[in-house]
């Protein structure tokens, strides 16, 4: 497990995560191995449909290069308090894009998940892709 380090998170605004110059070289999780293991796997939650999280619509400058499709996948914990914890960066086609999505996820909130009337933490995957064409 990686120990905590200080991480300056870029503020997420209505513009889809404006570009910033230097991307951190290492991914910094905010979920411990113990929290990951304690969370209920999404496959064990009856009728799991995921959590409705949608990043803001891109406006202005983004780190997504023109005429490309960028994808990112994270292992996450949907926490009982409605926050998203990032455990592992599984895949990215472009690291600055992954960093921006991670910053947004750390600020995102959702309706907590319930099983048998109790609020629970669920572990699973979050995937996001965006296509940027010239003119967008």
C-alpha positions, 0 to 999 in steps of 0.5 A, spaced: 500 500 500 502 506 498 503 511 504 499 518 504 503 524 500 500 531 500 496 532 493 494 538 491 487 537 487 485 542 482 479 545 483 473 542 478 469 547 475 463 547 471 468 547 465 470 540 464 476 540 468 481 545 465 488 544 462 494 544 467 501 543 465 504 538 469 500 531 471 503 528 477 507 522 476 504 517 481 497 516 482 495 517 489 489 513 492 485 515 498 482 508 499 486 503 504 487 496 502 483 495 509 477 499 506 477 496 499 476 489 502 471 491 507 467 494 502 461 490 499 463 487 492 458 490 487 457 483 484 454 481 491 449 487 491 442 485 488 440 489 482 446 493 482 445 498 477 451 502 479 451 510 481 449 515 477 455 520 476 456 524 470 462 529 469 460 536 467 460 537 460 466 540 457 467 547 455 473 551 453 480 548 454 480 541 456 486 536 456 483 532 451 487 533 445 482 534 439 480 528 434 481 523 440 477 519 444 480 518 451 478 513 456 480 512 464 478 506 469 478 506 476 477 501 482 473 505 486 469 505 493 462 508 493 462 510 500 457 510 505 457 517 506 456 518 499 463 520 497 467 516 492 474 513 494 479 512 489 483 505 490 487 504 483 488 507 476 486 501 472 487 504 465 488 510 462 489 512 454 492 519 457 494 521 464 492 528 464 485 526 462 485 521 468 488 526 473 482 531 471 477 525 472 480 523 479 480 530 481 472 530 479 471 524 482 474 526 489 469 532 489 463 528 486 457 526 491 451 520 490 445 518 494 448 512 498 447 505 497 442 501 501 442 493 502 437 491 507 435 498 509 442 499 511 447 504 508 453 500 505 460 501 502 460 498 495 467 497 491 467 497 484 469 500 477 468 507 474 469 508 467 469 514 463 470 516 456 470 522 452 471 524 444 473 530 442 472 532 435 475 539 432 470 544 433 468 541 440 
